């Protein structure tokens, strides 16, 4: 067969000049080691092998051809890397609308860019999550390690490729699957430090015998630091893994309190948009629709309260495997017209603005970020006395703790507050100030102190406290 000339090559297959191969000149003081030149890496990963020009050691980057896709990198990454700022790769199961995923998005965006360069990688167990766009809008690069329909096992070799490209100083994993994969890959790629955040109490209690949780426990010794989102989660972890208890610290999740603030005009507009009358008591819940969130208890309690004459409307925000069963339960209790199923929402603030009361009837809960968001929006909260929820509402003037799994007690409290709107308003007034104790700024400072300790740097947060 005749050899094809330059004009015969398909479009997009122009010859790429090969990098010069030969002895490498000694690196100038402070320059990175030969191989991946991090300072000259492009902010957008190309689709094919491309040598970066004007670099002492041109890196050959082929991430997309290995199945890794990414959005735009944040401005100033290369300059930050020249200054020796540590890179942090945050790994999570996916970027769907879950509590842990929202924590990843908020913490990554809140990290001090003068001290850390954040990157986020997703195993894409649920591909195409909307939080990726939120991260990219705040300038955080996002790397998706799996395309829809591809085997999940491909995530591990792709993560290894990404680690060898980015060469982060620290990998931070969230949730069990990302923890198992991330810790093994980070050690294989010789990442200096690894941190894992534990979000769920059920991983150490109800789901402890699950194979994934078994692997999570077996690989946790690979982590240099372990972060629990509440004292309840840290206690459960210490009971399950006593030899690792000394590595664990509590860093409670936080929210941007100012971003959730709303006034009476916002509330009237939100209620009008949802067709809610002025005299109705709106009880909202924001959660994944699964058994451990206890939303069936809330539906049963609402039915009891409505039968007692309470002008109640339920507003349920979220999706999940229990959606169909909960809808059937609501119809069976004659609540069909009193429950609005809002589905998954990128932005829950308009729905919180429409609420008079927030409910978290969980059977188990690591902390409860949605409760903090509701308080920040000026919505009093009712929550089960389980897991980390008492750490948010114990002796709080803006909420009450109720027994889990007891709809009669929940119905009685809802009816009591519906009859005493003055008490409800006092609770609402106190809510934002209480939420400020769990601000995103405080959570980010505590997390950065963990990073500093593991990386051997003096923490400004700890210095100020001293």
SESE-602581 format. One record per residue (C-alpha): residue number from 1; x, y negated, z negated. Coordinates in Angstrom, 3 decimals, m for minus. Example, Ala and Ser with C-alpha at 12.3 -4.5 7.8 and 13.67 -1.06 7.14 Angstrom:
<recs>
{1, {12.300, 4.500, m7.800}};
{2, {13.670, 1.060, m7.140}};
</recs>
This chain:
<recs>
{1, {0.000, 0.000, 0.000}};
{2, {1.322, m3.424, 0.946}};
{3, {2.495, m5.594, m1.869}};
{4, {0.193, m8.533, m2.550}};
{5, {1.566, m12.019, m2.287}};
{6, {0.708, m15.053, m4.387}};
{7, {m2.274, m15.938, m2.188}};
{8, {m3.737, m12.439, m2.608}};
{9, {m3.969, m12.562, m6.394}};
{10, {m7.459, m12.825, m7.846}};
{11, {m8.418, m16.227, m9.310}};
{12, {m7.106, m16.770, m12.838}};
{13, {m4.246, m14.282, m12.425}};
{14, {m1.473, m16.741, m11.645}};
{15, {1.941, m15.599, m12.650}};
{16, {2.889, m16.634, m16.177}};
{17, {6.533, m17.532, m16.602}};
{18, {8.274, m15.082, m18.882}};
{19, {10.034, m16.460, m21.938}};
{20, {13.821, m16.442, m21.837}};
{21, {15.164, m13.267, m23.389}};
{22, {18.561, m13.428, m25.023}};
{23, {20.350, m14.550, m28.150}};
{24, {18.332, m16.934, m30.286}};
{25, {20.083, m20.041, m31.549}};
{26, {20.197, m20.481, m35.338}};
{27, {17.038, m22.077, m36.685}};
{28, {17.286, m25.612, m38.013}};
{29, {16.875, m26.034, m41.792}};
{30, {13.268, m25.608, m42.880}};
{31, {12.116, m24.080, m39.573}};
{32, {10.034, m20.880, m39.550}};
{33, {11.634, m17.575, m38.742}};
{34, {11.884, m16.472, m35.088}};
{35, {8.776, m14.761, m33.767}};
{36, {5.450, m16.531, m34.306}};
{37, {6.112, m20.253, m34.248}};
{38, {3.265, m21.422, m36.449}};
{39, {3.917, m25.112, m35.993}};
{40, {3.440, m24.880, m32.229}};
{41, {0.469, m22.521, m32.185}};
{42, {m2.471, m23.916, m30.204}};
{43, {m5.674, m24.869, m32.010}};
{44, {m7.750, m22.814, m29.568}};
{45, {m6.702, m19.226, m28.908}};
{46, {m6.446, m18.636, m25.127}};
{47, {m7.975, m15.702, m23.275}};
{48, {m4.689, m14.273, m22.000}};
{49, {m0.989, m14.227, m22.707}};
{50, {0.190, m17.818, m22.727}};
{51, {3.661, m18.975, m23.853}};
{52, {3.423, m22.221, m25.816}};
{53, {5.729, m24.797, m24.168}};
{54, {8.392, m26.842, m25.922}};
{55, {8.770, m24.358, m28.782}};
{56, {12.127, m22.862, m29.855}};
{57, {10.491, m19.399, m30.005}};
{58, {7.444, m19.270, m27.686}};
{59, {4.745, m17.080, m29.257}};
{60, {2.817, m14.741, m26.997}};
{61, {m0.787, m14.894, m28.138}};
{62, {m3.368, m12.418, m27.008}};
{63, {m6.052, m12.477, m29.683}};
{64, {m9.126, m12.658, m27.480}};
{65, {m7.903, m9.829, m25.296}};
{66, {m7.746, m7.780, m28.520}};
{67, {m11.400, m8.506, m29.267}};
{68, {m10.890, m11.451, m31.643}};
{69, {m12.940, m14.514, m30.771}};
{70, {m12.652, m17.917, m32.363}};
{71, {m14.085, m21.371, m32.174}};
{72, {m12.088, m24.599, m32.131}};
{73, {m9.307, m24.947, m34.675}};
{74, {m9.322, m27.903, m37.028}};
{75, {m7.425, m31.032, m36.150}};
{76, {m4.047, m31.377, m37.770}};
{77, {m3.383, m27.685, m38.434}};
{78, {m0.031, m27.700, m36.668}};
{79, {1.132, m30.825, m38.484}};
{80, {0.019, m29.363, m41.822}};
{81, {1.967, m26.179, m41.115}};
{82, {5.096, m28.190, m40.289}};
{83, {4.861, m29.662, m43.780}};
{84, {4.839, m26.170, m45.281}};
{85, {1.259, m26.249, m46.577}};
{86, {0.128, m22.687, m47.463}};
{87, {m2.311, m21.009, m45.107}};
{88, {m5.263, m19.189, m46.687}};
{89, {m7.214, m16.613, m44.676}};
{90, {m10.669, m16.062, m46.182}};
{91, {m12.248, m12.745, m45.148}};
{92, {m15.964, m11.977, m45.501}};
{93, {m18.342, m9.261, m44.275}};
{94, {m20.236, m11.638, m41.980}};
{95, {m21.473, m15.219, m41.796}};
{96, {m25.204, m14.560, m42.070}};
{97, {m27.469, m16.482, m44.459}};
{98, {m26.479, m14.779, m47.710}};
{99, {m25.441, m16.161, m51.072}};
{100, {m21.828, m14.974, m50.877}};
{101, {m21.540, m16.210, m47.300}};
{102, {m22.771, m19.656, m48.278}};
{103, {m20.197, m19.691, m51.063}};
{104, {m17.451, m18.893, m48.521}};
{105, {m18.636, m21.699, m46.256}};
{106, {m18.795, m24.227, m49.093}};
{107, {m15.478, m23.296, m50.712}};
{108, {m13.553, m23.216, m47.441}};
{109, {m14.858, m26.658, m46.514}};
{110, {m14.088, m28.022, m49.997}};
{111, {m10.445, m26.907, m50.211}};
{112, {m7.980, m29.791, m50.382}};
{113, {m6.461, m29.878, m46.866}};
{114, {m3.389, m31.649, m48.227}};
{115, {m2.625, m28.511, m50.239}};
{116, {m4.148, m25.564, m48.332}};
{117, {m4.957, m24.784, m44.693}};
{118, {m8.115, m22.616, m44.671}};
{119, {m9.036, m20.099, m41.971}};
{120, {m12.087, m17.812, m42.103}};
{121, {m12.344, m14.332, m40.562}};
{122, {m15.562, m12.323, m40.350}};
{123, {m15.889, m8.548, m40.000}};
{124, {m19.209, m9.321, m38.253}};
{125, {m21.160, m6.512, m39.928}};
{126, {m24.121, m8.713, m38.963}};
{127, {m22.836, m10.422, m35.782}};
{128, {m23.582, m14.005, m34.844}};
{129, {m24.229, m15.516, m38.262}};
{130, {m25.142, m19.230, m38.202}};
{131, {m22.667, m20.228, m40.928}};
{132, {m19.805, m19.931, m38.420}};
{133, {m21.045, m23.110, m36.762}};
{134, {m21.191, m24.886, m40.119}};
{135, {m17.577, m23.956, m40.825}};
{136, {m16.377, m25.072, m37.416}};
{137, {m18.181, m28.402, m37.838}};
{138, {m16.094, m29.008, m40.960}};
{139, {m12.888, m28.208, m39.063}};
{140, {m12.300, m24.679, m40.403}};
{141, {m11.249, m22.168, m37.695}};
{142, {m13.428, m19.039, m37.617}};
{143, {m12.270, m15.680, m36.202}};
{144, {m14.861, m13.030, m35.368}};
{145, {m13.361, m9.540, m35.504}};
{146, {m16.168, m7.640, m33.805}};
{147, {m18.576, m8.163, m30.947}};
{148, {m22.192, m7.048, m31.078}};
{149, {m22.469, m3.332, m30.318}};
{150, {m18.803, m2.529, m30.937}};
{151, {m17.718, 0.050, m33.548}};
{152, {m17.084, m1.449, m36.972}};
{153, {m13.783, 0.403, m37.276}};
{154, {m12.245, m1.953, m34.711}};
{155, {m12.173, m4.706, m37.339}};
{156, {m9.127, m3.280, m39.148}};
{157, {m6.619, m3.290, m36.236}};
{158, {m7.939, m6.655, m35.108}};
{159, {m7.489, m8.056, m38.591}};
{160, {m3.899, m6.795, m38.570}};
{161, {m3.311, m8.617, m35.272}};
{162, {m4.786, m11.788, m36.721}};
{163, {m2.651, m11.570, m39.866}};
{164, {0.507, m11.112, m37.814}};
{165, {m0.446, m14.142, m35.750}};
{166, {m1.452, m16.492, m38.585}};
{167, {1.028, m15.209, m41.187}};
{168, {m0.962, m16.605, m44.129}};
{169, {0.559, m16.999, m47.556}};
{170, {m2.658, m15.780, m49.178}};
{171, {m5.651, m13.650, m48.161}};
{172, {m8.907, m14.129, m50.079}};
{173, {m11.610, m11.464, m49.644}};
{174, {m15.312, m11.674, m50.491}};
{175, {m17.701, m8.693, m50.916}};
{176, {m16.866, m4.987, m51.018}};
{177, {m16.390, m4.122, m47.334}};
{178, {m14.191, m7.147, m46.664}};
{179, {m12.304, m6.383, m49.863}};
{180, {m11.430, m2.835, m48.873}};
{181, {m10.399, m3.741, m45.315}};
{182, {m8.738, m7.026, m46.222}};
{183, {m6.595, m5.732, m49.058}};
{184, {m5.262, m2.795, m47.024}};
{185, {m4.564, m4.964, m43.979}};
{186, {m2.919, m7.712, m46.029}};
{187, {m0.517, m5.275, m47.666}};
{188, {0.238, m3.639, m44.321}};
{189, {1.023, m7.070, m42.865}};
{190, {3.157, m8.042, m45.905}};
{191, {0.978, m10.995, m46.917}};
{192, {2.559, m12.431, m50.096}};
{193, {m0.622, m12.795, m52.194}};
{194, {m4.130, m11.299, m52.146}};
{195, {m7.209, m12.486, m54.060}};
{196, {m10.618, m10.789, m54.174}};
{197, {m13.877, m12.368, m55.356}};
{198, {m16.504, m10.131, m56.985}};
{199, {m20.026, m11.450, m56.362}};
{200, {m22.476, m8.709, m57.276}};
{201, {m23.218, m7.216, m60.667}};
{202, {m24.918, m4.236, m59.007}};
{203, {m21.598, m3.133, m57.450}};
{204, {m20.402, m2.234, m60.961}};
{205, {m23.661, m0.854, m62.318}};
{206, {m26.482, 0.448, m60.079}};
{207, {m24.335, 0.997, m56.950}};
{208, {m21.217, 2.214, m58.699}};
{209, {m21.434, 5.725, m57.181}};
{210, {m21.733, 4.437, m53.597}};
{211, {m18.749, 5.496, m51.412}};
{212, {m17.986, 1.895, m50.451}};
{213, {m17.884, 0.825, m54.109}};
{214, {m15.606, 3.788, m54.853}};
{215, {m13.206, 2.575, m52.159}};
{216, {m13.519, m0.951, m53.513}};
{217, {m12.353, 0.211, m56.948}};
{218, {m9.529, 2.310, m55.482}};
{219, {m8.128, m0.614, m53.466}};
{220, {m8.566, m3.377, m56.050}};
{221, {m5.101, m2.686, m57.530}};
{222, {m3.748, m4.113, m54.248}};
{223, {m5.078, m7.550, m55.270}};
{224, {m2.826, m9.931, m57.187}};
{225, {m5.794, m11.890, m58.517}};
{226, {m9.469, m11.049, m59.063}};
{227, {m12.140, m13.741, m59.278}};
{228, {m15.566, m13.029, m60.787}};
{229, {m18.441, m15.425, m60.113}};
{230, {m19.727, m15.101, m63.689}};
{231, {m18.715, m13.801, m67.085}};
{232, {m21.330, m11.080, m66.620}};
{233, {m19.639, m9.802, m63.453}};
{234, {m16.198, m10.047, m65.053}};
{235, {m17.401, m8.040, m68.063}};
{236, {m18.893, m5.313, m65.860}};
{237, {m15.676, m5.168, m63.834}};
{238, {m13.546, m4.934, m66.986}};
{239, {m15.632, m2.011, m68.246}};
{240, {m15.277, m0.200, m64.913}};
{241, {m11.563, m1.035, m64.359}};
{242, {m10.031, m1.765, m67.775}};
{243, {m6.452, m1.563, m66.466}};
{244, {m7.117, m4.457, m64.082}};
{245, {m9.087, m6.620, m66.521}};
{246, {m6.123, m8.913, m67.212}};
{247, {m6.014, m9.965, m63.544}};
{248, {m9.615, m11.219, m63.559}};
{249, {m10.781, m14.785, m64.136}};
{250, {m14.212, m16.378, m63.886}};
{251, {m14.758, m19.076, m61.269}};
{252, {m18.448, m19.876, m61.062}};
{253, {m19.851, m20.804, m57.681}};
{254, {m20.783, m24.431, m57.140}};
{255, {m22.931, m26.482, m54.806}};
{256, {m22.715, m29.969, m53.330}};
{257, {m25.161, m31.542, m55.771}};
{258, {m25.426, m34.852, m53.907}};
{259, {m26.341, m33.077, m50.662}};
{260, {m29.453, m31.552, m52.283}};
{261, {m30.737, m34.743, m53.924}};
{262, {m34.219, m35.792, m52.808}};
{263, {m36.740, m38.435, m53.866}};
{264, {m40.521, m38.656, m53.916}};
{265, {m40.683, m39.748, m50.279}};
{266, {m38.738, m36.633, m49.282}};
{267, {m41.111, m34.475, m51.331}};
{268, {m44.252, m35.975, m49.815}};
{269, {m42.881, m35.589, m46.297}};
{270, {m41.821, m31.974, m46.915}};
{271, {m45.194, m31.010, m48.359}};
{272, {m47.055, m32.713, m45.527}};
{273, {m44.923, m30.871, m42.950}};
{274, {m45.832, m27.547, m44.574}};
{275, {m49.521, m28.418, m44.974}};
{276, {m49.443, m28.328, m48.784}};
{277, {m52.037, m30.283, m50.751}};
{278, {m51.126, m32.813, m53.435}};
{279, {m52.754, m30.837, m56.265}};
{280, {m51.242, m27.451, m55.465}};
{281, {m48.423, m25.962, m57.547}};
{282, {m45.722, m24.751, m55.157}};
{283, {m43.436, m22.002, m56.468}};
{284, {m40.463, m21.428, m54.159}};
{285, {m38.006, m18.547, m53.895}};
{286, {m34.866, m18.448, m51.735}};
{287, {m33.379, m14.971, m51.521}};
{288, {m32.614, m12.006, m49.360}};
{289, {m35.781, m9.927, m49.305}};
{290, {m34.543, m6.776, m51.012}};
{291, {m35.528, m4.849, m54.099}};
{292, {m32.875, m6.222, m56.433}};
{293, {m34.197, m9.770, m55.955}};
{294, {m37.489, m8.789, m57.607}};
{295, {m39.794, m10.742, m55.305}};
{296, {m42.492, m8.097, m55.719}};
{297, {m42.632, m9.165, m59.388}};
{298, {m43.181, m12.760, m58.264}};
{299, {m46.012, m11.700, m55.930}};
{300, {m47.685, m9.736, m58.742}};
{301, {m47.295, m12.686, m61.123}};
{302, {m48.760, m15.061, m58.536}};
{303, {m51.799, m12.808, m58.137}};
{304, {m52.386, m12.834, m61.905}};
{305, {m51.983, m16.625, m62.072}};
{306, {m54.343, m17.219, m59.145}};
{307, {m56.952, m14.974, m60.773}};
{308, {m56.646, m17.202, m63.863}};
{309, {m57.463, m20.295, m61.783}};
{310, {m53.994, m21.710, m61.064}};
{311, {m53.925, m23.616, m57.702}};
{312, {m50.771, m21.787, m56.661}};
{313, {m48.867, m21.542, m53.389}};
{314, {m45.813, m19.322, m52.906}};
{315, {m43.045, m20.447, m50.547}};
{316, {m40.610, m17.621, m49.758}};
{317, {m37.441, m18.424, m47.794}};
{318, {m35.342, m15.498, m46.581}};
{319, {m35.256, m12.302, m44.571}};
{320, {m34.456, m8.728, m45.471}};
{321, {m35.568, m5.097, m45.481}};
{322, {m38.418, m5.696, m47.974}};
{323, {m40.179, m8.282, m45.813}};
{324, {m42.894, m5.968, m44.500}};
{325, {m43.585, m4.368, m47.874}};
{326, {m43.848, m7.745, m49.589}};
{327, {m46.297, m8.996, m46.970}};
{328, {m48.460, m5.899, m47.433}};
{329, {m48.339, m6.363, m51.211}};
{330, {m49.453, m9.991, m50.881}};
{331, {m52.396, m8.970, m48.695}};
{332, {m53.334, m6.193, m51.103}};
{333, {m53.427, m8.747, m53.954}};
{334, {m55.560, m11.144, m51.877}};
{335, {m52.734, m13.664, m51.561}};
{336, {m52.492, m13.646, m47.775}};
{337, {m53.308, m17.352, m47.374}};
{338, {m51.388, m18.443, m50.460}};
{339, {m47.945, m17.186, m49.416}};
{340, {m45.877, m18.884, m46.749}};
{341, {m43.070, m16.705, m45.379}};
{342, {m40.523, m19.208, m44.061}};
{343, {m37.968, m16.631, m42.887}};
{344, {m34.238, m17.284, m42.878}};
{345, {m33.314, m20.975, m42.813}};
{346, {m29.969, m22.591, m42.035}};
{347, {m31.001, m25.513, m44.247}};
{348, {m33.177, m24.765, m47.289}};
{349, {m33.339, m28.361, m48.538}};
{350, {m36.711, m29.283, m46.936}};
{351, {m38.314, m26.225, m48.545}};
{352, {m36.831, m26.988, m51.944}};
{353, {m38.070, m30.571, m51.634}};
{354, {m41.625, m29.245, m51.237}};
{355, {m41.461, m27.118, m54.414}};
{356, {m42.658, m27.874, m57.944}};
{357, {m41.003, m24.811, m59.457}};
{358, {m38.303, m22.375, m58.382}};
{359, {m38.365, m18.657, m59.196}};
{360, {m35.476, m16.162, m59.347}};
{361, {m37.125, m12.934, m60.619}};
{362, {m34.046, m10.799, m59.907}};
{363, {m33.565, m7.337, m61.352}};
{364, {m29.799, m7.921, m61.184}};
{365, {m27.815, m11.032, m60.241}};
{366, {m24.157, m11.996, m60.145}};
{367, {m24.788, m15.712, m60.699}};
{368, {m27.559, m17.210, m58.535}};
{369, {m26.393, m19.999, m56.220}};
{370, {m29.978, m20.642, m55.107}};
{371, {m30.895, m21.568, m58.694}};
{372, {m28.148, m24.223, m58.758}};
{373, {m29.361, m25.572, m55.404}};
{374, {m32.916, m25.832, m56.712}};
{375, {m31.797, m27.690, m59.835}};
{376, {m29.718, m30.056, m57.687}};
{377, {m32.885, m30.808, m55.693}};
{378, {m34.703, m31.672, m58.917}};
{379, {m36.763, m28.473, m59.048}};
{380, {m37.084, m26.721, m62.449}};
{381, {m36.245, m23.018, m62.378}};
{382, {m37.563, m19.806, m63.865}};
{383, {m35.109, m16.909, m63.841}};
{384, {m34.783, m13.378, m65.163}};
{385, {m32.606, m12.847, m68.192}};
{386, {m30.170, m10.635, m66.286}};
{387, {m26.548, m10.818, m65.120}};
{388, {m25.142, m14.302, m64.684}};
{389, {m28.479, m16.159, m64.689}};
{390, {m28.360, m16.904, m68.455}};
{391, {m25.014, m18.649, m67.845}};
{392, {m26.954, m21.155, m65.730}};
{393, {m30.118, m21.641, m67.769}};
{394, {m29.446, m20.665, m71.402}};
{395, {m30.810, m23.549, m73.549}};
{396, {m31.205, m25.672, m70.406}};
{397, {m33.847, m28.443, m70.486}};
{398, {m34.717, m27.782, m66.845}};
{399, {m35.521, m24.066, m66.786}};
{400, {m36.607, m20.965, m68.626}};
{401, {m35.345, m17.418, m68.856}};
{402, {m37.968, m14.683, m68.648}};
{403, {m37.875, m10.894, m69.005}};
{404, {m37.096, m9.075, m65.760}};
{405, {m39.780, m6.867, m64.259}};
{406, {m42.694, m8.238, m66.330}};
{407, {m45.186, m10.054, m64.052}};
{408, {m47.575, m10.835, m66.925}};
{409, {m44.921, m12.926, m68.708}};
{410, {m44.062, m14.706, m65.467}};
{411, {m47.716, m15.427, m64.731}};
{412, {m48.250, m16.845, m68.234}};
{413, {m45.287, m19.229, m67.879}};
{414, {m46.384, m20.387, m64.432}};
{415, {m49.923, m21.032, m65.750}};
{416, {m48.554, m22.922, m68.761}};
{417, {m46.457, m25.266, m66.613}};
{418, {m49.289, m25.727, m64.116}};
{419, {m51.457, m26.985, m66.986}};
{420, {m48.726, m29.295, m68.378}};
{421, {m47.497, m31.310, m65.425}};
{422, {m45.842, m33.833, m67.757}};
{423, {m43.542, m31.123, m69.127}};
{424, {m42.831, m30.022, m65.562}};
{425, {m41.835, m33.579, m64.618}};
{426, {m39.500, m33.831, m67.622}};
{427, {m37.828, m30.601, m66.569}};
{428, {m37.505, m31.887, m63.011}};
{429, {m35.884, m35.125, m64.216}};
{430, {m33.276, m33.196, m66.224}};
{431, {m32.454, m30.729, m63.444}};
{432, {m29.895, m32.670, m61.302}};
{433, {m27.740, m33.619, m64.295}};
{434, {m27.664, m29.988, m65.407}};
{435, {m26.782, m28.857, m61.874}};
{436, {m23.784, m31.207, m61.895}};
{437, {m22.122, m28.833, m64.386}};
{438, {m21.887, m26.372, m61.479}};
{439, {m20.664, m28.744, m58.792}};
{440, {m18.760, m27.641, m55.715}};
{441, {m15.904, m29.976, m56.659}};
{442, {m15.415, m28.269, m60.028}};
{443, {m15.597, m24.818, m58.439}};
{444, {m13.067, m25.756, m55.745}};
{445, {m10.630, m27.140, m58.334}};
{446, {m10.855, m23.938, m60.374}};
{447, {m10.277, m21.818, m57.260}};
{448, {m7.295, m23.938, m56.201}};
{449, {m5.813, m23.446, m59.665}};
{450, {m6.007, m19.672, m59.069}};
{451, {m4.240, m20.104, m55.718}};
{452, {m1.560, m22.294, m57.305}};
{453, {m0.891, m19.783, m60.066}};
{454, {m0.509, m16.897, m57.633}};
{455, {1.631, m18.869, m55.206}};
{456, {3.848, m20.115, m58.017}};
{457, {2.960, m23.809, m57.693}};
{458, {2.103, m26.219, m60.474}};
{459, {m1.615, m26.871, m60.392}};
{460, {m2.656, m30.548, m60.543}};
{461, {m5.944, m29.418, m62.066}};
{462, {m4.172, m27.601, m64.910}};
{463, {m1.718, m30.452, m65.377}};
{464, {m4.559, m32.930, m65.749}};
{465, {m6.312, m30.675, m68.242}};
{466, {m3.135, m30.399, m70.324}};
</recs>
